[in-house]
Amino acid sequence: MSAVTRRRVIVNTDAKNEADDQFAIVHALLSPTLDVRGLVAAHFGDHRSDHSMADSRTEIDLLLRLMDLTDKVTVANGSAGPIADESTPQDSPGARLIIEESKLAGPDDQLHVAFLGPLTDMASAILLDPEIVDRNVVVIWIGGVGYGGIETYPGVEFNLGNDIAAANVVFGSGITVWQVPSSVYSQVSVGYAELEEKIGGTSALADYLIRQLVEWNATYHSEPIESRSLGDSPAISLLLYPRGGQFRTVPAPRFGAEGHYLPGTGNPIRLVETVDVRFLLEDMFAKIRRFGRR
């Protein structure tokens, strides 16, 4: 497949935070129209680990081994924690990778950076190289609650809460943003039975994806449960099929300390209001099954 038919992508992932990043990473790497220029290991706060970025890096490396892609995909460490304030970057190889890849973007060659966790490394890239906002870069972020009072749970949305200052830097910068809020990403649910029937037994990779999801639920849920939302996967399906999302242009907000929306710069951002879940899941399952046959 020629380079001009592939979309350049960096995936920034807090891969060991929960059990859904793994599916999104695999989906991206198995998609022939995506040129994954790098995977960046992201932190996920100190709620579950004192070394969360390192945990994410270990999980990324494990997935690459299961896919026989060790040393075949660029992997960079992001920041070990949030930025201190809206003026101070956290320099890291991950932020530098985003900057260097952005310099290759041209009028007909966008760089898409998918953030499955906090926006720390994007904010740092902007603070380190402010000219990045004028390049052909699209930031796709899984984070924030729904607009208009739509919430799926009380409190600060998790990805936002791990670096509110970074979100304010990115949303206030004028860079192109596609935001996928919790009211959308929480609707991408799969059941254990579906996973077993669709991909179970097709490869060691598929079996690991299922097992780690079930184990995560057993560890962190006290009530009976047999499903999980693959909430990070919309970032990948929108890269593959942008028309599979319904967008609305809204003024960029600021985020308050409690995760709520405040008036911001007014720069336009694209708010994702729905995604094509049928396409997302069936495309991912088919590619994982095909990987097993190979």
Secondary structure, 3 states (H helix, E strand, C coil): CCHHHCEEEEEEECCCCCCCHHHHHHHHHCCCCEEEEEEEECCCCCCCCCCHHHHHHHHHHHHHHHCCCCCCCCEEECCCCCCCECCECCCCHHHHHHHHHHCCCECCECEEEEECCCCHHHHHHHHHCHHHHHCCEEEEEECCCCCCCCCCCCCCCHHHHCCHHHHHHHHHHCCEEEEECHHHHCCCEEEHHHHHHHCCCCCHHHHHHHHHHHHHHHHHCCCCCCEEECCCCHHHHHHHCHHHEEEEEEECCEECCCCCEECCCCCEEEEEEEECHHHHHHHHHHHHHHHHHC
